[in-house]
């Protein structure tokens, strides 16, 4: 009779052991799933942070160079004002004085926005800033020195807007 009583207990113990093994397997699956989901979360979080930084950087760059297209449109006007001043025979005429004042105001406004003229004359040729279109042999001057600026070059903050067109020594 004891065997009959123990037998259902053994069966119950065996069922509990099977259930424990099944639960252990489920726990392992859940741990793996949790690890995968955690990794996916951290990857998504890192991607979102990178996107946020990239967007912020793009916004700052956009603000920094917001005036670039406008300046590129204005530079020919500045060139023409300078040509008018240089071509004038009577620099003291009211018209030329007005042109000079307009030129100075335009340069002042551009400087406030970070536009700077490239200083090229008597400097070594820098292919990053100068575009040599003519050369001439000049005694007493080393080769590749800018001897004449044919068209001024400009930078906007740290970005080249227009290279200076120059004549260099041979």
WOGIFEN-V312879 format. One record per pair of residues at least 12 apart in sequence whose C-alpha atoms are under 6 Angstrom apart, sorted by the first residue. I is the first residue (numbers start at 1). J is the second residue. Records with the same first field share a line. If there is no record, write none. Layout:
I=J ; J
This chain:
114=156 ; 157
115=155 ; 156
116=154 ; 155
117=153 ; 154
118=153 ; 154
121=146 ; 147
122=145 ; 146 ; 147
123=145 ; 146
124=144 ; 145
125=144 ; 145 ; 146
129=163
130=163 ; 164
131=164 ; 165
132=165 ; 166 ; 167
134=167
135=167 ; 168 ; 169
136=169 ; 170
137=169 ; 170
143=169 ; 170
144=168 ; 169
145=168 ; 169
146=167 ; 168
147=167 ; 168
148=166 ; 167
149=166
150=165 ; 166
151=164 ; 165
152=164
